[in-house]
Amino acid sequence: MSATDRIIAPIADDMEKFEPYFRASMKNNVPLLSLITNYILRTKGKQMRPMLVFLSAKLVGQICDSTYNAAALIELLHTATLIHDDVVDESSHRRGFFSINALWKSKVAVLVGDFFLSKGLLLAVEKSEFALLKIVSDAVREMSEGELLQIEKSRKLNITEEIYYEIIRKKTATLIAACTSSGAKSTGANDEVVEKMRLFGEYIGMAFQIKDDIFDYQKNMFTGKPSGNDIKEKKLTLPLIHVLEKISPSQKKQILSTIRNHHDNPKKVNEIMEFVVSNGGLDYAIEKMNLYKKQALDLLNTFENNDASKALTELANYTTDRNK
């Protein structure tokens, strides 16, 4: 049994029932829109976020109609942000498939993203899920702020470790935290429990993003070489930031100059990556990633040991042990 199968096992029936529920939430009478929503459903990922909602609910209480509303709301607004992100980044692929903007152009993609956003808002209003709507809306706001903060700092190449954590907390961890806190909230859990689950999700999200940034410095399982994509995109992540903060000002100036002016030179990029690894940048990032995972597991251990807690433990370990 794979890690994903073990994670989903306690909520397998609920995830199966969620599929038609989510499909119904996207129903519309516009042929082009129906074509695109069907394409999105066919190319969707593992639906890790709805899984987190259901597991968090099962950990602290009973899965109910409100839990399904929370999972659908998260997935609708998350899908909207992914579509808009692909337009902003001019990405032609998503999860190995063509992106919406690649197939139907940016104007259509933006409108489809708006449609998903409105569907999420309407679902919350029609079901009177105002507490859930606040949790998810706060997450979407923070995600936008995180993207803008990264753009602002990337232009000047002056991201400190503290700012890096703030960026990934807003960009990545806040949505994971919305999944776990809304799952708990859907069961009627008190504010203390909801906050603990929010923190659990935030720690998992931080570890997840650091792991993604570590991949850039590790050998790709297909090519046998590290990708270096972040440096090529002039994006400063934790391994590089840590090294920049401990080397001499002249060395720092030289590396930043290389990133600014030679980021499209594979040889120069590889030299920077080797310098980062040899100066402990990768080891430091791994240490921080594992620290966030430990904080998540420590929180989880304050809850009853049941099938959901075992699955969430598996998910926390998968976050840092995955190969892609």
Buried (B, 14 or more C-beta within 10 A) or exposed (E): EEEBEBBBEBBEEBBEEBEEBBEEBBEEEEEEBEEBBEBBEEBBEEBBBBBBBBBBBBBBBEBEEBBBBBBBBBBBBBBBBBBBBBBEEEBEEBEEBBBBBBBBEBEBBBBBBEBBBEBBBEBBEEBEBEBBBEBBBBBBEBBBBBBEBBEEBBEEBEBEBEBBBBBBBBBBBBBBBBBBBBBBBBBEBEEEBBBBBBBBBBBBBBBBBBBBBBBBBBEEEEEEEBBBEBBBEBBBBBBBBBBBEEBEEEBBEEBBEBBEEBBEEEEBBBBBBEBBBEBBBBEBBBEBBBBBBEBBBEBBEEBEEEEBBBBBBBBBBBBBEEEE
